[in-house]
Amino acid sequence: MVQNRTLVAIIMAVRHSLDCSHIPFSMPEKKCTLYQNWIHLTFMHWEVQPEKIQPHLPEGLELDLFEGRAYVGVIPFTMEKVRPRMLPWVPFISTFGEFNIRTYVVKNGIPGVLFLTLDAQSRVTCFHAPRSYGLPYRHAKAKVNVVDDATYSWNSVRTNGGESLVGTSHASGAIQQASPNSLEYFLFERYSLYTSHDGQIHRAYTHHLPWKFKNAEAHVKVNSLLDSYDLGIENSLVPEHIHMSSGVEVCTWNVHPIEVIQ
């Protein structure tokens, strides 16, 4: 019996250990609070003028640039099996479509993501996350369908306002992993997010293995989701950079305050 308990303890320790060798800053020592999978993702990016995106940043955050250029991303995907650590996921609640618009920021040398919106199918998440974490979730009928191994279709309509994203994406070529100093590394390899909440800048850490992705094409039929922001994008139906990924397993920590907004 003692040997069995020891074996279980070893298995659990290995399961909860995290490989952080690819992350360019220290992660929290305490265990993460949530597990989830991000699956069936399409990454669509446009270059934007820094002065267009700057008004959307909370005071205290610095816009992160790649070779002097700012980017905004639109990412439809499925959030799968969201659950607190040590608890099971719940069918029909823990898995839902999520479509987000994000840009890239840095604070105290730690690069991260800032979400302009997260449109999601989950009413639980849309109620809880803005109040607890300051994340700008909005309820939408959002779904990603897997047409085949290389093709996804996605459709989201916001409940209040009707902002929509509709289209399909098709991957091609070999599976890649971003090289350091590349644009893909800048866009994908982000292990923190920032938000403003209760008059403070908050940071939350996320952990997953490096992204594996393919180049892709996208046929965007409707993108009033992005058009609802005045970002100076000439054609929201034609992304400049498109990639697809089958997904990653993720663990996240709670947001924590790092600076009072003046």
N, C-alpha and C positions, 0 to 999 in steps of 0.2 A: 504493500500500500504506500509506504514512504517513497519507494522508488518511482511508483506511478505519479505521485504528487510532484516529485522532483522533475520528472520528464515533462509534465504539463507546464510547470513553471518555466522550464527552459524554452519550450515551444512558444509560450506567451511572450517571453522576453525577446526572442528572435522576431516574432511577429510584430512587436511594437517598436523594434529598433528601426531607425531611419538612416538611410544613406544620404548624407548632406554634403558629400564631397564636391558636388557640382554647383552648390549654392555659394555665391560670393560674399556671404555675410553670415554671422552666427544666428542660428535658430534658437527658439526658446528651449530651455532645459526641461521644463515640465511637459507632460504628455499633452497631445492635442485634444481638442474638445469635440470635433466633428469629423466623421468619415463620409466620403462621397465619391462618386465616379463622375467624371466629365466625359461624355461619349458623343460620337457622331458630330464632330465639330467642323464648321466651315469658318475660316478666318478670312475676312475681307477688309482690306485697309486702303485708305486714301491719305495722301499727303495733304496737310492743311497749313495755312499760314499761322505761325505762332500767335499773332495778335488776334486771330479769330477764335482760337481755343482758350486763350488766357482768361477771358471773363468767366469761364465755366469752372475755373480752379478756385478752391477755397484759399483765402489768404494764408500764407505760410507754406504752401506747396510750390515747388519749382517745376516748371514744365521740362520734361526730359526730352532731349533732342538727339537725333541720329544724324551726324554730319551736318548739323545746323537745321535739320528738317523735323517738323512735328508730324505726328500721325494720329489718326483716329481709326478705330476698328469697330466693325459690326460682326458679331459672332453669334449665329444661331447654333444651339446644341441641346443635348438632353442632360439634365441633372439626374443622376441615377443613384438610388439607394442612400439618400441622405439620412444619416442617423447619428445620434450622440455616441461617443465612445462607450463601449461596453453594453450598448443596447442594439436590438435588431432593427432593421429597416421595416417600414410598414407599407404593404401593398396599397396602391392608389393614392398614397400621400407622399412617399419618399422619392418618387420618380416623376419628373415633369419637364416640359419644355421650358427653356430659358433663352431669351434673345437679348444680348446686351450691347451697348455702345460704350466704348472705353477709349481713354487716352493714357498717356504714359508720363509719370511724374517721378520726382526724386525728393527725398527729405533726409538730411543728415547723411548723405552718401548712400542711402538705401533706395534703390530703384523699385518702383511698384506701379500698380494700376490704379487709375481713378475712373470709376464708372459714372457716366452721365445718366444712364438709365439701365435697369434690369427688368425687362418685361417677362413675366413668368406665369405659368399656368396655375401654380400653387397659391391658393388663397391664404393658407397658413403662413407661408414664407412672406407673402406680400403684406400681411398684417404685422408679423413679428419683427422682421429684419429692419424696417425703417425705424420702428420705435426703440428697438434694443441696440441697433448698431449704426443707425443713420444711413443705411444703404438705400438708394433710391429705387426700390422695387415698385412696380406697377403691375396690376393684374391684367393678363391678356390670355386670349385663347391661342396658345403657342404650342406648336408641335413640329418635330423633325421626323420624317419618315425615311427609312432606309430602302431605297429602290433596289439597289444591288450593292455589291462590295465596293463599288467605285462611285456610286451616285446617291446623293441625299436630296430630298425635297423638303422645303421648310415654309411654314405659313404661320404668321402671328398677327393678330388684330387686338389692339388694346381695348379693354372694356370701356374705359372712359376716354373719349376722344377719337378712337378709331385708328390711331397711327398703326401702320402695317409694314410688314416685311414679308415678301412672297418671292420665291424663286427656287432654283435647283442648282446643285453644284456637282461637278464630275472630276474626279481625281485621275491623274495620269503620271506615268514615270515611276521611278524607284522611291522607296521609303528613304527619307533623309532625316538627319539630325543637325540642328543649327551649329555652324562653326562660330567660335568666339569672334567678336568684332564684325559679324555679318548683320545685315538688316533683320534677318529671321531671328537671330539670337536676341537682338534688341526688342523685337516684338513679342517673342514667345517666352523667353526665359525670365519670367517675373515671379517672384516668390513672396510678394507682399501686396497688400491693397491698402488704399488710404480712403478715409471718409471724414467728413466734418459732422460732429454730433455733440449736442449740448454745449456749443460754444468752444469746442476743442477739436484739434486735429487728432484723429485716431489712426492707428496702424494695426493690421492683422496679418499674421504670417500664414503662408500656405506651403505645403510640401507635396511634391510629386517628383517622379523621375523626369529626366529631360524629355521634351516633346519629340515624338516621331511623327513625321508628316509627309505629305506629297504635294507637289504643285497641282493646281487645279484650275478649272474654268467655272465661271458662274453665269447663270442667266437670271438676272434680277428683274422681276416683272414689276414689283412695287417696292418703294423704299421711302414711304412717308415717315417712317420711324427716324431715319437720319435727316430727312428734309425738315423735320420739326425743329432742328437746331440750325442757327445761322452760322455755318462754318465756312461758307464761301466755296463749297464743293460744286464744281460745274455740272457734273453728271453723277448722281448718286446711284444710277443703274449700272455703272461701269466701274467696278473696283480696280484699283491700280495693282494690287498684290492680292493673290488668292491662294490659299492653302487649305488642305483638309487633313484631319487626324481622326483615327478611330477612338482615341481618348487616353486618359490617364486615371489612375487611382490617386485620390487626394485626401490629405488630412489637413485640417485648419485649426487655428487657435482663435480665441475670442479677440475682438478688437480691444485695444488699450490706448488711453490718451497719451499723447507725446508732447502736445503744445497747446496752450490757450490761444484762441484766435483773438487778435487785438481788435 
